[in-house]
Amino acid sequence: MTASSPGVTLDREHALTLLRQMLRIRQFEDRCAQLYTELKIRGFLHLYNGEEAIAVGVLGSLEPQDAVVATYREHGHALMRGVPMNALMAEMFGKHTGSSGGRGGSMHVFDVARRFYGGNAIVGGGLPIATGLALAEKLAKHTGIAACFFGEGAVAEGEFHESLNLAALWRLPVLFICENNLYAMGTALSRSESVTDVRAKAAAYGMPALAVDGMDVVAVQAAAQSAVASIRGGNGPQFLECRTYRLRAHSMFDAQLYRDKAEVEAWRARGPLITFTTRCKAAGLISEADFLQLQKEADAEVDAAVAFAESSEWESVDELERWVYAERPA
């Protein structure tokens, strides 16, 4: 059986792939929350629960030569980009086998081999980096594009306007993806922005801009595929506003006093895993047994990643001063 959506045709294999990818992210994040309460993960921790459809839909539409710049809520992006779960979990633990050698932690996952240019603790800080990466691609006449993720809180930053302006002016191959979860760190969009239509801000710079249901993985994938095809065709930058909702707090330190519990539960019922699974079951593409099997597989992968992280070594004290400053070749 198949189920069609504008731009995307779902068959059983595709449905299982999308569900598997979202479950990997969800189970990883849930385990990180548990490990944080056990004091095995320390520092800041920002989880992606509820936003999985965006990472899966967008990153599944990219190619290996493309560059990706993420936010500090980037675990889902890293997993979808192919960063091994073992290396990602070890990074959460601060171990030497982590993707950033244990020095970045949750907020600074980095993997140059996969062109994953990291999470960024500075709100909006990734926008000029992605613009620069896109400029490099254009000047070198390469075929890659840059994809930049950021939250709606970043649209109030100067980097947002500067980056979009230059990208549009120079027709750079960059896809801007705003993960609009309505509250930034803890302030409702309507309390911080006079114009709450984020898509309209991008359109003002003369680039194609589309708002999409960020809880619908198929809708996100269809929009991303169309945008990426246009960018590769030499048509300049594109902008996607993915309207979503984080189901967990901003960070593990957040008491969430700024939003009502009933609102969270209403959005939880619209979560990407629930809605996608329900849709696929109704279309006869997957069964409850399929869901449980994929969940079991994701749990096993997370278990193995935790075991890897726990058994990994800490960085040697002798190495602590390395990489503090740029090292000159001998």
N, C-alpha and C positions, 0 to 999 in steps of 0.2 A: 504494500500500500504506500501511497505518497500523500503528502499534504502540501499544497501550494501556498506561498505567501509572496507578495510582490517582490520579484527579484531573486527569490530563493525557493527551490523545490526540496522538500524534506522527504527522504526515504528512510527506511529503518536504520541503515548504516550511519547516515548523517545525523539522525536524531540521537543515536547512541553516542556518537562522537561528541556532540555538543553537551549532552547530559554528563558524560564522563568527565569532560573538561571542567564543567561548573562544579561537579561534586568534588573533584580533586582540590579545587580552591577552597570550597566550603569546609571540607574535613580538615584541611591544613590549618585554616584560620581558627576553627573551633579548638583544635589541639593546642595551638599557640596560646589561646586564651587560658586554657587549663594549665599549661606549663608556666604561664606568667603568674598565676595564683600560687604555684608551687615554688616560685622564685628561681626557676631554672632559666627563664628568659627575663632579662632586666632592662631598665631604661624605658624609652618610649615604645609603645606598641599601638599601631593603628590598623584595624582589621577591615576587611573588604566585604564582609557579609552583606548580601543584598545587592551588590554591584557587579556580581560575577558575569552577568550577561554582557557587560561592556567589554571587559578584557577578552572574553571568549569571542565575541562577535567581531571586534576590531582586529585583534592580533591574529586571529585565524584568517584574516583577509590580506595579511602582509607576506612578504617574501624574505628569505634570509638576508638579502643585501640591504634591506631597509633598516634604518636606525630608529630606536625607540627610546624616548625620554619619559620617565614616569614621575609620580609624586611620592610623598612619604607613605602613602597607602598603596604600596606597590607589589605586595607578595603575589597577588593574582596575575599582575602583568608579567612578573618574572617567571612564574610557572608556565604561563602560556607562551612565553618567548623561548622556552626550552631550558631555562636554568634548572639543573637537576634538583629534585626535592631534597636530596641528601645535603647538597651544598647550601641550599637555602635554609634548611633547618639548622645546620651547623653555624651559619651566619647569625641566626636568631640567638643561638647560645653564646656567640662570641668566640667560637673555636677557630683554630688556625686553618681548618679544612673548609671554612665557609667561603662563599663566593667572593667576598671582599676580604678574605683572610681573617675574618673575625673582627675587623676594625670598623666596619660600617654599621653592623647590627640591622635592626628592622628597617630603619629609615634610609639606608644607603646601600642597597643591593646593586651590584655592578657586575657586568660580564661582557667584557670587550669582544670576546670571541663570537658572541651571539649578537653583537651590536646593541647591547642593552646598556644604555648610558645612565642607568641608575635612577634610584629614588632621589629626591631632593628635598631637604628639610626646609628650604626657603620657599614660602608661598609664591608661586609664579616664577620661581628661579629657573625652571626647566624651559620656559618659553623662548628666551633668547638662545639657549643652547641648541634647541631643536631648529630654530631659524638658522643658526650658524651651520649646523650639520646639513641642512637642506641647501644652503648656499654653496657649501663645499661640493655636494653632489652635482649641482648645476655647473659650477666652474670646471669640474673634472669631467663633465659630460658622461657621468655614470647613470645607471638606470634606477638606482635606489631612491627612496623617498624617506622623509623623516616623519615620525608619528609622535605627537606630543600630548600627553594626558595631564589634565589639571582640573582643579575643582572650581566651582563658581565663585569661591572666595577670591580667586586669583584675578577675576575680571576687574577688580577695583585697583589692581596694581598697575604701575606705569609700564612694567615689562609686557603686560598683555597688549596694550595699545601700541607700543613701539614695535613689538614683534609682528603683530598682525599687519601693521602698516607697511613695514619693510617687506614682509612676505608677499603681500598683494602688489606692492610697487614693483618688486623685482620678479614677480611671478615664480616664486620658489616652490619646489616640490615638497610641500609639507601638509600634513593632515593634523589639524588641531581638534582635539577631542575634549570637550568640557564635560566632566562627570558632575552634573548638577544634582547634588543630594539635599539641596534646599537650606542647609544650616551651616555650611562651612565648618568652622570649629565649634560654634555654639550660638551663632547669631542668624536669625531667619533672614533670608535674602531680601524680603520686603522691608526689613529694618536697616539694611546696609546699602541698598542700591535703589536709586530713584527710578530706574528702568530695570524691571526684573526679567525682561525677555532677553536672555543672554544671546540667543541667535541673532537678534536684531543688532546687537553691538558689533558682531563680526560682519554682518551684511553691510554695515555702514562703511566698511573699508573696501567694499566692492568685490568681495569674494563670495562664492556660493556658500550658503549657510543653511543647515537643516536641523530641525529639532526632531528627535526620535524618542520613542518609549524605551528608556534604558533598562526596563525590567523585562523586555522582550528580546531574547537573544537572536531570534530570527530577524526581527526588524532592525536590530543593530547591525547584524551581519550584512543584510541587504544594503543598508545605507553605506556601510563601510566599503563594501565591494564596489559600489557605484562611484564613491568618492575617490577611492584608490585608482580605479581605471581612468578617471578624468585627470587625476594628477599625473599619472604615468603618460597620459596622452599629451602632456605639455601644456595643460590648461591652467597651471598655477595652483595656488593653495585652495583647500576646502576646509569647511568648519562643520563639526557635528556637535550639537548639544544633546547629550544623552540624559534625559530626565529620570532620575533614579532616587534611591533612598538608602542610607546606610542603616542596617537593622541593629547594629551594635553602637555603642557610644563612640564619640569622636576618637578617644583614646582610652586606655585602661584607667586613666585618672579622672575621667569625665563622669560627673554625677547625673548628667542629662536633665537638669532642672529647667531647661528652656523648651522642652517639648512634652506634650501630653502622652501618657502611656497608651491611651486609646488610639491615638494617631499612629503610634509605632505598630500596634497590633493590626490596624487596618492596612498598613503598608506591608506588614509581614504576610498577610493573606495574598498580596499581589507579588510576592517575592518571585524571582526568576526561576528558581527550582520548582516551586509549587505550580506556577502557571504553565511552565513548559512541560512538566511531567503530565499534568492533567490534560493538556492539549494533545500530547503524543499518545496517551492512553486512549483518548476519545477517537483518535484517528486510526487506532489499531497498530501503531508503529512500535510501541513498547508495552511491556506488562509490568506489574508490580514486582514480579520475580526478577525482571531485568534491572529495575531500579535498585532492588536490594543487593543484587550481585555487583553492580557498579559501586554501590556504597561500600560493600565489603572489600572490594579491590582497592578503593581509595583509602580506606582505613588501614589496610595492610601496608600500602605504600607509605602512609604517614608513620605507622609503627616502625617500619624499617628506617625511615629518616630520623626519627627520634633516637633509635638505637645507635645509628651512625654518629649523630651529634654527641650523644652522651659518651661514646667510646673514643671520640676524637681528642687530640691533644690540644692544650692551650699553646699559644704562641710562646716561644722561648723568650725569657727575659733578655737574652743577648740580642734579640731582634727588635726590641721595642723602639729603639731610636731609628730604625730603618724606615725609610719612606716619609720621615717627618719633613725633610727637605728634598728637593729634586736632586738626584745623584748624577754627577757629571761622568761621562764615559772616561775610562782610564786613558 
